[in-house]
Amino acid sequence: MNRTIEYDRFGDLDDLVMRDRPAPRPGPREVLVAVERVGLNPVDAKTVMGDLPVRPLEALSLLRSPSRWFGHGEPRFPRVVGRDFSGTVEAVGDAVRHVAPGDRVLGTLRSAPGSGSRRGSLTEHLVASASDVVAAPTGLDRDVAGALGVVAQTACGSLRALGVGAGDVIVVAGASGGVGSLVTQLALRRGATVIGIAGPSSADLLNELGAIPVSYDGDVAEQIRACAPGQVTALLDCHGGYLGLARALGVPARRTGTLVPAPAVALRRAVFTGSRDAHPRDLPEVARLAAAGEVSVDVARVLPFELDAVREGYRELLAGHVRGRLVVRVA
């Protein structure tokens, strides 16, 4: 049998359940992975809860396919929770050439919000599209491998959307978090100066990464003006609520990005970005850098594959004060 953590409706994290399911088999262009690690992401919990934009987009999808209201086609639930994973290939379907049984792999399940995908990574055996799976480079830590997918694609996509490169001065709000710390390191590798907004306790971490730390306490704009080596040219809000700061600093709207959808994004003509702007090569490249020690991914804690531990992990992430990544050890 195959243990999974899933949900039968949009609701609370208490609605997550663990069940035994039949072992899956890969179809054409699919890969069967024996899952070892799963990285938890806030977006996983928000999807379970049906937060914006999941419910409106799914309702729109149902309107476009009325037959689904009457039980025809693919059922909407139950759905397995989770996106990121790492593990070992057990079998491959037809036309899969880039990985083979026995290979260590990592990946993330890509699906548009509201698409109604039922697949998730919190399971012992996962069938994934071959395009969602990449070979793990030699030397990549197993815990890090399981936590890379969403943060790597989000960080790379954001920097691409904002066109960050040499000579830029970029402000990263939420710079000590999983995405923010990786954005910081990748921006520095591109030759940019990074000013990271985080709590006072994260100043040492940001200094170690090479960023200029700024506390979210007090007058943030004044602190940034005092330490910036020149005009701030870009801002990425990984936390939410910092788009007004970009305007105060004179950052153009086209170079103001956010990972958090909100009405202010449209009002300020900011760029809603993240994994939507990622390329297929982003995850393998970040995995290579992590294996070589050229970027670091902090794993804050490894959790057991138990229902209560997973629920509590997601609650911590939603509270917004986890520094680094939470990973579930499945096998």
C-alpha positions as CSV (number, residue, x, y, z in Angstrom):
1,M,0.0,0.0,0.0
2,N,0.9,3.6,-0.4
3,R,0.5,6.1,2.5
4,T,-0.7,9.6,1.5
5,I,-1.7,12.8,3.2
6,E,-4.7,14.2,1.4
7,Y,-7.9,16.2,1.8
8,D,-11.5,15.8,0.6
9,R,-12.6,19.5,0.4
10,F,-11.2,23.0,0.8
11,G,-11.1,23.8,4.5
12,D,-8.8,23.8,7.5
13,L,-5.5,22.0,8.0
14,D,-7.4,19.8,10.5
15,D,-9.2,18.4,7.4
16,L,-5.9,16.7,6.2
17,V,-6.1,12.9,6.6
18,M,-3.6,10.0,6.1
19,R,-4.8,7.1,4.0
20,D,-3.5,4.0,2.4
21,R,-3.9,4.0,-1.3
22,P,-3.0,1.4,-4.0
23,A,0.6,1.7,-5.3
24,P,0.5,3.9,-8.5
25,R,2.0,3.0,-11.9
26,P,3.5,5.5,-14.4
27,G,1.9,6.1,-17.7
28,P,3.6,7.4,-20.9
29,R,6.0,10.3,-20.2
30,E,5.6,9.8,-16.4
31,V,8.0,8.7,-13.7
32,L,7.3,6.7,-10.5
33,V,9.4,8.0,-7.6
34,A,9.9,6.4,-4.2
35,V,9.7,9.6,-2.2
36,E,12.3,10.3,0.4
37,R,11.9,13.9,1.3
38,V,9.1,16.5,0.8
39,G,9.6,20.3,1.3
40,L,6.7,22.1,2.8
41,N,5.6,25.4,1.3
42,P,3.0,28.0,2.5
43,V,1.3,27.7,-0.9
44,D,0.5,24.0,-0.1
45,A,-1.5,25.0,3.0
46,K,-3.2,27.9,1.2
47,T,-4.3,25.5,-1.6
48,V,-5.8,23.2,1.0
49,M,-7.7,26.1,2.5
50,G,-8.9,27.3,-0.9
51,D,-7.3,30.7,-0.4
52,L,-7.3,33.2,-3.3
53,P,-6.9,32.7,-6.2
54,V,-7.7,28.9,-6.0
55,R,-11.4,28.9,-5.4
56,P,-12.4,31.6,-8.0
57,L,-10.2,30.0,-10.7
58,E,-11.5,26.6,-10.0
59,A,-15.1,27.8,-10.1
60,L,-14.3,29.4,-13.5
61,S,-12.9,26.0,-14.7
62,L,-16.1,24.3,-13.6
63,L,-18.2,26.8,-15.5
64,R,-16.2,26.1,-18.6
65,S,-16.8,22.3,-18.1
66,P,-20.4,22.0,-16.9
67,S,-20.3,18.2,-17.1
68,R,-18.0,18.1,-14.1
69,W,-20.9,19.4,-11.9
70,F,-22.7,16.1,-12.6
71,G,-19.9,13.8,-11.7
72,H,-18.5,13.3,-15.3
73,G,-14.8,13.5,-16.0
74,E,-12.0,13.5,-13.5
75,P,-13.3,13.8,-9.8
76,R,-12.2,17.0,-8.0
77,F,-11.3,15.3,-4.7
78,P,-9.5,13.8,-2.8
79,R,-6.3,15.6,-3.4
80,V,-2.8,14.8,-2.1
81,V,-1.1,17.8,-0.5
82,G,2.5,19.0,-1.3
83,R,4.6,20.0,-4.3
84,D,8.3,19.5,-3.7
85,F,9.9,16.1,-3.5
86,S,13.1,14.1,-3.8
87,G,13.6,10.4,-4.0
88,T,14.7,7.4,-6.2
89,V,13.2,6.4,-9.5
90,E,11.4,3.1,-9.4
91,A,10.0,2.9,-12.9
92,V,9.5,5.1,-16.0
93,G,6.8,5.2,-18.7
94,D,7.3,5.2,-22.4
95,A,9.3,8.1,-23.9
96,V,11.2,8.9,-20.7
97,R,14.9,9.1,-21.4
98,H,16.5,11.6,-19.0
99,V,16.1,9.5,-15.9
100,A,16.1,5.7,-15.3
101,P,15.2,3.3,-12.4
102,G,17.7,3.7,-9.6
103,D,18.4,7.4,-10.3
104,R,18.2,9.9,-7.5
105,V,15.9,12.7,-8.5
106,L,14.1,15.9,-7.3
107,G,11.4,18.0,-8.5
108,T,8.2,19.9,-7.9
109,L,4.7,19.3,-9.2
110,R,3.8,22.2,-11.4
111,S,0.1,23.1,-11.9
112,A,-1.7,26.4,-12.3
113,P,-3.8,27.6,-9.4
114,G,-7.4,26.4,-9.8
115,S,-6.5,23.7,-12.2
116,G,-7.9,21.1,-9.9
117,S,-4.9,18.8,-10.0
118,R,-5.2,15.9,-7.5
119,R,-1.5,15.0,-7.4
120,G,0.6,15.9,-4.4
121,S,4.1,14.9,-3.1
122,L,3.2,13.9,0.5
123,T,3.0,10.2,-0.4
124,E,5.4,7.3,-0.3
125,H,5.2,6.6,-4.0
126,L,4.5,9.5,-6.5
127,V,3.7,9.4,-10.2
128,A,4.9,12.7,-11.7
129,S,5.1,14.1,-15.2
130,A,8.6,13.5,-16.6
131,S,8.9,17.3,-17.1
132,D,8.5,17.8,-13.3
133,V,11.5,15.5,-12.5
134,V,15.2,16.3,-12.8
135,A,18.3,14.2,-12.0
136,A,19.9,15.1,-8.6
137,P,23.5,16.1,-9.0
138,T,26.2,14.2,-7.1
139,G,26.7,15.4,-3.6
140,L,23.3,17.2,-3.2
141,D,22.1,16.7,0.4
142,R,18.8,14.7,0.5
143,D,17.0,17.2,2.8
144,V,18.0,20.1,0.6
145,A,17.0,18.2,-2.5
146,G,13.5,17.8,-1.2
147,A,13.1,21.5,-0.4
148,L,14.5,23.0,-3.6
149,G,11.7,22.9,-6.2
150,V,9.3,25.8,-5.3
151,V,12.0,28.2,-3.9
152,A,14.3,27.6,-6.8
153,Q,11.7,28.3,-9.5
154,T,10.2,31.2,-7.5
155,A,13.6,32.9,-6.9
156,C,14.8,32.4,-10.5
157,G,11.5,33.5,-12.0
158,S,11.3,36.6,-9.9
159,L,14.8,37.8,-10.8
160,R,14.1,37.1,-14.4
161,A,10.9,39.1,-14.4
162,L,12.6,42.1,-12.8
163,G,15.6,41.9,-15.0
164,V,18.1,42.0,-12.0
165,G,21.7,42.0,-13.0
166,A,25.1,43.6,-12.4
167,G,24.9,47.2,-11.0
168,D,21.4,46.9,-9.6
169,V,20.5,47.7,-6.0
170,I,17.6,45.5,-5.1
171,V,15.6,45.5,-1.9
172,V,14.3,42.0,-0.8
173,A,11.5,42.0,1.8
174,G,11.4,38.8,3.7
175,A,15.1,38.2,2.9
176,S,15.7,35.5,5.6
177,G,12.9,33.2,4.4
178,G,13.2,30.2,2.2
179,V,12.6,32.2,-1.1
180,G,14.1,35.4,0.1
181,S,17.5,34.0,1.1
182,L,17.8,32.2,-2.2
183,V,16.8,35.3,-4.1
184,T,19.5,37.2,-2.1
185,Q,22.2,34.7,-3.1
186,L,21.3,34.5,-6.7
187,A,21.0,38.3,-7.1
188,L,24.5,38.7,-5.5
189,R,25.9,36.1,-8.0
190,R,24.5,38.3,-10.8
191,G,26.5,41.3,-9.5
192,A,23.7,43.1,-7.8
193,T,23.8,44.8,-4.3
194,V,21.1,43.3,-2.0
195,I,19.5,45.1,0.9
196,G,17.5,42.6,2.9
197,I,14.6,43.4,5.1
198,A,14.1,40.9,8.0
199,G,13.8,40.7,11.7
200,P,16.7,41.9,13.9
201,S,17.7,38.3,14.8
202,S,18.3,37.6,11.1
203,A,21.0,40.4,10.6
204,D,23.9,38.0,11.1
205,L,22.5,35.6,8.5
206,L,22.1,38.3,5.9
207,N,25.6,39.6,6.6
208,E,26.9,36.0,6.0
209,L,25.1,35.8,2.7
210,G,26.6,39.1,1.6
211,A,23.5,41.3,1.9
212,I,23.0,44.6,3.7
213,P,20.5,43.9,6.6
214,V,17.7,46.3,7.4
215,S,15.2,45.7,10.2
216,Y,11.5,45.8,9.6
217,D,11.2,47.7,12.8
218,G,11.2,51.5,12.6
219,D,11.3,53.7,9.5
220,V,12.4,51.1,6.8
221,A,12.6,53.6,4.0
222,E,15.0,55.8,6.0
223,Q,17.2,52.9,7.0
224,I,17.5,51.9,3.3
225,R,18.3,55.4,2.2
226,A,21.1,55.5,4.9
227,C,22.8,52.3,3.8
228,A,22.1,52.1,0.0
229,P,25.2,52.6,-2.1
230,G,23.1,54.4,-4.7
231,Q,19.6,54.6,-6.1
232,V,17.5,51.5,-5.4
233,T,16.6,50.1,-8.8
234,A,14.4,47.1,-7.9
235,L,12.3,45.7,-5.1
236,L,11.0,42.2,-4.5
237,D,8.3,41.7,-1.8
238,C,8.5,38.0,-0.6
239,H,6.4,38.8,2.5
240,G,3.5,41.1,1.5
241,G,2.8,44.7,2.3
242,Y,5.9,46.4,0.9
243,L,4.7,47.7,-2.4
244,G,4.3,51.2,-0.9
245,L,7.9,51.1,0.1
246,A,9.0,50.7,-3.5
247,R,7.1,53.9,-4.5
248,A,8.7,55.8,-1.5
249,L,12.2,54.7,-2.7
250,G,11.5,55.8,-6.3
251,V,11.5,52.2,-7.8
252,P,9.7,52.0,-11.1
253,A,6.5,49.8,-11.2
254,R,8.0,47.6,-13.9
255,R,10.8,46.7,-11.5
256,T,8.6,46.3,-8.4
257,G,7.8,42.6,-7.9
258,T,5.7,40.7,-5.4
259,L,5.0,37.0,-4.7
260,V,1.8,37.9,-2.8
261,P,-1.4,38.5,-4.9
262,A,-3.3,41.5,-3.6
263,P,-5.4,44.4,-5.0
264,A,-2.4,46.7,-4.5
265,V,-0.5,44.8,-7.2
266,A,-2.8,46.1,-9.9
267,L,-3.2,49.5,-8.3
268,R,0.5,50.1,-8.3
269,R,1.1,48.3,-11.6
270,A,3.6,46.1,-9.9
271,V,4.8,42.7,-11.3
272,F,3.1,39.6,-9.8
273,T,5.9,37.1,-10.3
274,G,7.4,33.9,-9.0
275,S,7.4,30.4,-10.4
276,R,5.1,31.5,-13.2
277,D,8.3,33.2,-14.7
278,A,10.5,30.2,-14.2
279,H,12.2,28.2,-17.0
280,P,12.8,24.4,-17.0
281,R,16.5,24.9,-16.6
282,D,16.2,26.8,-13.3
283,L,15.8,23.9,-10.9
284,P,18.7,21.8,-12.2
285,E,20.9,24.9,-12.2
286,V,20.1,25.8,-8.6
287,A,20.5,22.1,-7.6
288,R,24.0,22.2,-9.2
289,L,24.9,25.3,-7.3
290,A,23.6,23.8,-4.0
291,A,25.5,20.6,-4.6
292,A,28.7,22.6,-5.2
293,G,28.2,24.7,-2.1
294,E,27.9,27.9,-4.2
295,V,24.4,28.7,-2.7
296,S,23.1,27.5,0.6
297,V,19.6,26.3,1.5
298,D,18.9,26.3,5.2
299,V,16.8,23.4,6.4
300,A,15.3,24.6,9.7
301,R,13.9,21.3,10.7
302,V,13.1,17.8,9.5
303,L,9.7,16.5,10.4
304,P,8.5,12.9,10.5
305,F,5.9,11.6,8.0
306,E,3.1,11.9,10.5
307,L,-0.2,13.8,10.2
308,D,0.1,16.0,13.3
309,A,3.7,17.0,12.4
310,V,2.7,18.0,8.9
311,R,-0.3,20.0,10.1
312,E,1.9,21.8,12.7
313,G,4.6,22.5,10.1
314,Y,2.1,24.2,7.8
315,R,0.8,26.3,10.6
316,E,4.3,27.5,11.4
317,L,4.8,28.5,7.8
318,L,1.5,30.4,7.6
319,A,2.5,32.3,10.8
320,G,5.5,33.6,8.7
321,H,8.3,33.2,11.2
322,V,10.2,30.1,9.9
323,R,13.7,30.9,8.9
324,G,14.7,28.4,6.3
325,R,12.8,25.3,5.1
326,L,10.7,22.6,6.7
327,V,11.2,19.2,5.3
328,V,9.3,15.9,5.9
329,R,11.3,12.7,5.9
330,V,9.1,10.2,4.2
331,A,11.6,7.4,3.8
